[in-house]
Structure formats: structure tokens, C-alpha cells
């Protein structure tokens, strides 16, 4: 009988090193013979990528921002994530609903009840099996982003206080769900982080 795949999410601010570790984890899972789908939010579908462009480039009301995030997420779930999990594929996503709580609720001050209602509507029975939270002081994240020379999007142009609130919201989510979250000190060297992630999977006897 075919078993459901695992749903793994990576969370944290830009500059925390998620992308490098996502690639390493996907490679490691595939080396163990697992079918793995790597995706991202907002995005993951043609519609989601169009919404991503708007979300990262256009100014908008925070309520609009949250609803567009969940609209992209619903399409992502229906077209990509849910079918993959049902087929036994492991899904690794760069961000999911925790990011909405961090950025829109924590960073922008959206009423948490509104996010709760959207989450209950869009995916009432699905949560990640594991969320790896890359925690980093905003000053260090900003220095890393500045060093890469890329043009910042409208979230990345926010002030330091915004990112302090985002970080606090992420850590509060992790405190509330310690069995799902594993918090990683993202200031470590990439090799040390990769070893830590490998240890998490071994502890859960997933690999």
C-alpha cells in the first residue's frame, strides 16, 4: 500500500542560508531513494508565480497581501503539494503558512485571527511534518543580503524593526509547536548546519 510522503518546510528570513540547505537536503533524500519534490512559496505553480511577482513588487494593503498569499497557497496545495504527498512523494518547500504568520502578522501587524481563519479555510487538516526554522539576527541577515548584490524586493527593503518582529513571530511559532519545529542557529557554517539537519532526520528515523 502506498504511503503518504513527508512534508518538510524551511522557514526564516532572506539571508539565513535556506536555499543552500534545501539543495543539500533534497540531494540527500534522493540519494536514499526517495521521490522528492522541491518547491517554494509564494509560487510553485504558474498562477502562484504570477502572484509572487505582484506580492514582491507591488505595494498593497496588508489584508490584500495576506489573501493573495493564501490564494497562491491554495493553488499550490491543490495542484502540487497534495497530489505529491498522496502519491508518496516527499515535498520540501521554501516557506509555507508559518511565513505568513511571521511576515504579515508579526511584521505588518495583521490581526492573527484573520490569518487563523484563512489557514482553517485553505488547509484545515494539513501541517508540515517538520519545519526547519533558520534563525538569524536581522543585522547579520541584512549584511548577507547586501553582500550578494541582488536588487532587494519590497519585503527586503523593510526597516530593521520589521525584521525584528518577523524573527520574534517565527520564534513564538516554534515555541508553541516544539514537536514540529527545529530551530537552527543560521549563523553557523553551512557544513555544521547540514550536519545538524542530518541529525534531525536520523533522530526521527526518517533516514
LINWOQUI-V455968 format. One record per residue. N is the residue number from 0. RES is the residue in one small letter. PHI is phi as a letter, one per 40 degrees, with the letter a starting at -180 (* if undefined). OMEGA is omega in radians with two decimals (NA if undefined). NEAR is the number of other ideal C-beta (glycine too) atoms within 12 Angstrom. Layout:
BEGIN
n=N res=RES phi=PHI omega=OMEGA near=NEAR
n=N res=RES phi=PHI omega=OMEGA near=NEAR
END
This chain:
BEGIN
n=0 res=x phi=* omega=-3.12 near=4
n=1 res=x phi=c omega=3.10 near=10
n=2 res=x phi=c omega=3.09 near=13
n=3 res=x phi=c omega=3.06 near=19
n=4 res=x phi=c omega=3.07 near=27
n=5 res=x phi=c omega=3.13 near=32
n=6 res=x phi=b omega=-3.08 near=32
n=7 res=x phi=b omega=3.10 near=44
n=8 res=x phi=b omega=3.05 near=41
n=9 res=x phi=b omega=-3.14 near=43
n=10 res=x phi=b omega=3.11 near=46
n=11 res=x phi=h omega=-3.13 near=45
n=12 res=x phi=c omega=3.00 near=41
n=13 res=x phi=c omega=-3.09 near=36
n=14 res=x phi=g omega=-3.10 near=32
n=15 res=x phi=c omega=3.10 near=40
n=16 res=x phi=g omega=-3.11 near=36
n=17 res=x phi=c omega=-3.02 near=38
n=18 res=x phi=d omega=3.12 near=25
n=19 res=x phi=d omega=-3.07 near=24
n=20 res=x phi=c omega=3.05 near=37
n=21 res=x phi=c omega=3.13 near=34
n=22 res=x phi=c omega=3.14 near=21
n=23 res=x phi=c omega=-3.13 near=27
n=24 res=x phi=c omega=3.13 near=39
n=25 res=x phi=d omega=3.11 near=28
n=26 res=x phi=c omega=-3.13 near=19
n=27 res=x phi=c omega=3.13 near=26
n=28 res=x phi=c omega=3.12 near=28
n=29 res=x phi=c omega=3.10 near=19
n=30 res=x phi=c omega=3.08 near=13
n=31 res=x phi=c omega=3.06 near=18
n=32 res=x phi=g omega=-3.12 near=11
n=33 res=x phi=c omega=3.02 near=26
n=34 res=x phi=c omega=-3.01 near=21
n=35 res=x phi=b omega=3.02 near=29
n=36 res=x phi=b omega=3.11 near=31
n=37 res=x phi=b omega=-3.07 near=31
n=38 res=x phi=a omega=-3.10 near=37
n=39 res=x phi=a omega=3.04 near=30
n=40 res=x phi=b omega=-0.24 near=42
n=41 res=x phi=c omega=-3.10 near=40
n=42 res=x phi=h omega=3.06 near=31
n=43 res=x phi=g omega=3.08 near=33
n=44 res=x phi=a omega=3.09 near=25
n=45 res=x phi=d omega=3.10 near=15
n=46 res=x phi=c omega=-3.13 near=22
n=47 res=x phi=d omega=3.13 near=32
n=48 res=x phi=c omega=3.06 near=22
n=49 res=x phi=c omega=3.10 near=20
n=50 res=x phi=c omega=3.09 near=30
n=51 res=x phi=d omega=3.12 near=31
n=52 res=x phi=d omega=3.13 near=18
n=53 res=x phi=c omega=-3.09 near=24
n=54 res=x phi=c omega=-3.10 near=34
n=55 res=x phi=c omega=-3.03 near=28
n=56 res=x phi=b omega=-3.03 near=18
n=57 res=x phi=b omega=3.06 near=17
n=58 res=x phi=c omega=-3.12 near=14
n=59 res=x phi=a omega=3.07 near=20
n=60 res=x phi=c omega=-3.09 near=14
n=61 res=x phi=c omega=3.08 near=24
n=62 res=x phi=c omega=3.08 near=20
n=63 res=x phi=c omega=-3.13 near=20
n=64 res=x phi=d omega=-3.12 near=33
n=65 res=x phi=c omega=-3.12 near=37
n=66 res=x phi=c omega=3.08 near=27
n=67 res=x phi=c omega=3.07 near=31
n=68 res=x phi=d omega=-3.12 near=43
n=69 res=x phi=c omega=3.04 near=36
n=70 res=x phi=c omega=3.08 near=28
n=71 res=x phi=c omega=-3.12 near=41
n=72 res=x phi=c omega=3.14 near=43
n=73 res=x phi=c omega=3.10 near=30
n=74 res=x phi=c omega=3.12 near=29
n=75 res=x phi=c omega=3.12 near=39
n=76 res=x phi=c omega=-3.05 near=34
n=77 res=x phi=c omega=-3.03 near=22
n=78 res=x phi=c omega=-2.99 near=21
n=79 res=x phi=b omega=-2.94 near=32
n=80 res=x phi=c omega=-3.08 near=41
n=81 res=x phi=c omega=3.08 near=25
n=82 res=x phi=c omega=-3.14 near=19
n=83 res=x phi=c omega=3.13 near=29
n=84 res=x phi=c omega=3.14 near=32
n=85 res=x phi=c omega=3.14 near=19
n=86 res=x phi=c omega=-3.14 near=18
n=87 res=x phi=g omega=3.13 near=19
n=88 res=x phi=c omega=3.02 near=28
n=89 res=x phi=c omega=-3.14 near=35
n=90 res=x phi=b omega=3.08 near=41
n=91 res=x phi=b omega=-3.07 near=45
n=92 res=x phi=b omega=3.00 near=43
n=93 res=x phi=c omega=3.14 near=35
n=94 res=x phi=g omega=3.07 near=43
n=95 res=x phi=a omega=-2.99 near=42
n=96 res=x phi=c omega=3.09 near=41
n=97 res=x phi=d omega=3.13 near=41
n=98 res=x phi=c omega=3.11 near=43
n=99 res=x phi=c omega=3.07 near=41
n=100 res=x phi=c omega=-3.12 near=39
n=101 res=x phi=c omega=-3.01 near=40
n=102 res=x phi=c omega=-3.09 near=41
n=103 res=x phi=c omega=3.12 near=37
n=104 res=x phi=c omega=-3.12 near=33
n=105 res=x phi=c omega=-3.06 near=32
n=106 res=x phi=c omega=-3.02 near=32
n=107 res=x phi=c omega=3.10 near=31
n=108 res=x phi=g omega=3.05 near=21
n=109 res=x phi=c omega=3.11 near=29
n=110 res=x phi=c omega=-3.06 near=17
n=111 res=x phi=d omega=-3.13 near=22
n=112 res=x phi=c omega=3.12 near=13
n=113 res=x phi=c omega=3.10 near=25
n=114 res=x phi=c omega=3.09 near=34
n=115 res=x phi=d omega=-3.11 near=19
n=116 res=x phi=c omega=3.12 near=17
n=117 res=x phi=c omega=3.11 near=30
n=118 res=x phi=c omega=-3.13 near=30
n=119 res=x phi=c omega=3.12 near=16
n=120 res=x phi=c omega=-2.99 near=19
n=121 res=x phi=c omega=3.12 near=30
n=122 res=x phi=a omega=-3.07 near=25
n=123 res=x phi=c omega=-3.04 near=14
n=124 res=x phi=b omega=-3.10 near=11
n=125 res=x phi=b omega=2.97 near=25
n=126 res=x phi=b omega=3.08 near=26
n=127 res=x phi=d omega=3.03 near=33
n=128 res=x phi=c omega=3.13 near=27
n=129 res=x phi=a omega=3.04 near=35
n=130 res=x phi=b omega=3.10 near=39
n=131 res=x phi=c omega=-3.10 near=43
n=132 res=x phi=c omega=3.13 near=42
n=133 res=x phi=c omega=-3.06 near=44
n=134 res=x phi=c omega=-3.08 near=37
n=135 res=x phi=a omega=3.04 near=33
n=136 res=x phi=d omega=-3.11 near=24
n=137 res=x phi=d omega=-3.14 near=30
n=138 res=x phi=c omega=3.13 near=18
n=139 res=x phi=c omega=3.09 near=26
n=140 res=x phi=c omega=-3.13 near=34
n=141 res=x phi=c omega=3.13 near=26
n=142 res=x phi=c omega=3.12 near=17
n=143 res=x phi=c omega=-3.13 near=28
n=144 res=x phi=c omega=3.12 near=26
n=145 res=x phi=c omega=-3.10 near=17
n=146 res=x phi=c omega=-3.09 near=11
n=147 res=x phi=c omega=3.01 near=16
n=148 res=x phi=g omega=-3.13 near=8
n=149 res=x phi=c omega=3.10 near=14
n=150 res=x phi=c omega=-3.08 near=12
n=151 res=x phi=c omega=3.05 near=18
n=152 res=x phi=c omega=-3.01 near=20
n=153 res=x phi=c omega=3.04 near=21
n=154 res=x phi=c omega=-3.11 near=32
n=155 res=x phi=c omega=3.12 near=26
n=156 res=x phi=c omega=3.14 near=19
n=157 res=x phi=c omega=-3.11 near=24
n=158 res=x phi=c omega=-3.08 near=14
n=159 res=x phi=d omega=-3.13 near=19
n=160 res=x phi=c omega=3.09 near=16
n=161 res=x phi=d omega=-3.09 near=27
n=162 res=x phi=c omega=3.03 near=34
n=163 res=x phi=c omega=3.11 near=23
n=164 res=x phi=c omega=3.08 near=26
n=165 res=x phi=c omega=-3.14 near=42
n=166 res=x phi=c omega=-3.13 near=35
n=167 res=x phi=c omega=3.14 near=24
n=168 res=x phi=c omega=3.08 near=34
n=169 res=x phi=d omega=-3.09 near=42
n=170 res=x phi=c omega=3.07 near=29
n=171 res=x phi=c omega=3.07 near=23
n=172 res=x phi=c omega=3.13 near=36
n=173 res=x phi=c omega=3.13 near=28
n=174 res=x phi=c omega=-3.10 near=16
n=175 res=x phi=c omega=-3.11 near=16
n=176 res=x phi=b omega=-3.05 near=24
n=177 res=x phi=c omega=3.14 near=15
n=178 res=x phi=c omega=3.14 near=15
n=179 res=x phi=c omega=-3.06 near=26
n=180 res=x phi=c omega=2.86 near=30
n=181 res=x phi=b omega=-3.10 near=32
n=182 res=x phi=c omega=-3.10 near=30
n=183 res=x phi=b omega=3.03 near=36
n=184 res=x phi=c omega=-3.03 near=20
n=185 res=x phi=c omega=3.06 near=35
n=186 res=x phi=c omega=3.14 near=21
n=187 res=x phi=c omega=3.03 near=21
n=188 res=x phi=c omega=-3.13 near=15
n=189 res=x phi=d omega=-3.13 near=23
n=190 res=x phi=c omega=3.13 near=14
n=191 res=x phi=c omega=3.12 near=17
n=192 res=x phi=c omega=3.12 near=33
n=193 res=x phi=c omega=3.11 near=24
n=194 res=x phi=c omega=3.11 near=19
n=195 res=x phi=c omega=3.13 near=26
n=196 res=x phi=c omega=3.10 near=40
n=197 res=x phi=d omega=3.13 near=26
n=198 res=x phi=c omega=3.10 near=18
n=199 res=x phi=c omega=-3.13 near=28
n=200 res=x phi=c omega=3.11 near=27
n=201 res=x phi=c omega=3.12 near=14
n=202 res=x phi=c omega=3.13 near=14
n=203 res=x phi=c omega=-3.11 near=18
n=204 res=x phi=f omega=3.09 near=9
n=205 res=x phi=c omega=3.12 near=21
n=206 res=x phi=b omega=NA near=22
END
